[in-house]
Amino acid sequence: MNILFCSEGFIVDGVASYNLYMAAALRQAGHRVAVLGRWAGFKGFQRRHRETGVSVIQIPSLTVGNPWLRRQARRFKPDIIITDARRSFPLAAKISVEQPRARLITVFHDPPDANKQVGARSLESLAGRSHAWVTPEKRIEQALEEHNCNLPIRFIQRPITHMMHPTALPPKDPFRVLCLGRLSGWKSPGIRRIVQDAIMLKQAIRSLEIIIVGGGRRRWNVMKDAVKAHRHCGCSFIYSAGAQIDPRPWVQRAGVVCAGATSAIEAVLSNRPVVAFSGFWHGLITPDNAAAGLETHFGERAGAFYVRDQPDIIAKSLIDLYMHWDAIAMADQTDRLRRQLTANFDASAAAAQLMNLINQI
């Protein structure tokens, strides 16, 4: 089967990672897969797509319906077009009109009420032109079903297991904390507070190192706080790598990961302990609270409270984790957690679920 992903990959976000993981899973299942767009992901994403056998069709363009892209889509002869409800839908809709035999699947990465778009990206257009809706989050699936659009709606998790592989948990010291995620207004308060509390953290954990992987306009504010911490402590222990396409080498270096949403899942499947938060607080992911974390996308959709309301809890949690590392038997707990969640993100299962939906429509 020929499966075409439409992509407007201008930033490193959940849409780009979903396309990467799902395209690779479908290619692994034996389908012919391509990613097409005005900018089909950063060069790093394009390289990772090609490494998995997925074709990349892209050209810089000021217009959504670029004639060259549409010609390439016709040559590919898609049976299925997969797009997202955020940015790529207008391009996918134009291609589907020219490919009437193709079925259009729209993936929601945000609740439908968050979609304030009009015209080609309106909820009415998403319902009228799609043949099915898919989401990787349970809460979004429930919200989609409430709209009663008479379309098949499916919850299909990101197929991460075939691309995130576990490595041995590093020693406790140096206590290397990786902050993983875009420094946006929603997610940055927690990461910024870690850096603001870095002096206190360094006094409590002498071997502390902090690595920040994520772009965004608040990055330089974070690094200003880092400079202050370095001057006070007399050493450099906070590092910023900016936006990165591939989280794997950074996660492998980490002893603990602070992240929410997909980044938290990637870290768990890499066999790392994760203190999970995004806009909301979840805390250290354990076998006991993992199910609740899946429901809330590990602090992205809900949690105990807003991180910005109680930001000091992050530093306290990291110090407590360090002090009780041996008592928790961290290596054993992390391994059990990884095994527990692996089935939720299995690549072959996700590909089979999507093909069942395709057969239905």
Secondary structure, 3 states (H helix, E strand, C coil): CEEEEEEECCCCCHHHHHHHHHHHHHHHCCCEEEEEEEECCCHHHHHHHHHCCCEEEECCCCCCCCHHHHHHHHHHCCCEEEEECCCCHHHHHHHHHHCCCCEEEEECCCCHHHCCCCHHHCHHHHHHHCCEEEECCHHHHHHHHHCCCCCCEEECCCCCCCCCCCCCCCCCCCCEEEEECCCCCCCHHHHHHHHHCHHHHHHHCCCCEEEEECCCCCHHHHHHHHHHHHHHHCCCCEEEEECCCCCHHHHHHCCEEEECHHHHHHHHHCCCCEEEECCEEEEECCCCCHHHHHHHCCCCCCCCCEHHHCCCHHHHHHHHHHHCHHHHCHHHHHHHHHHHHHHHHCHHHHHHHHHHHHHHC
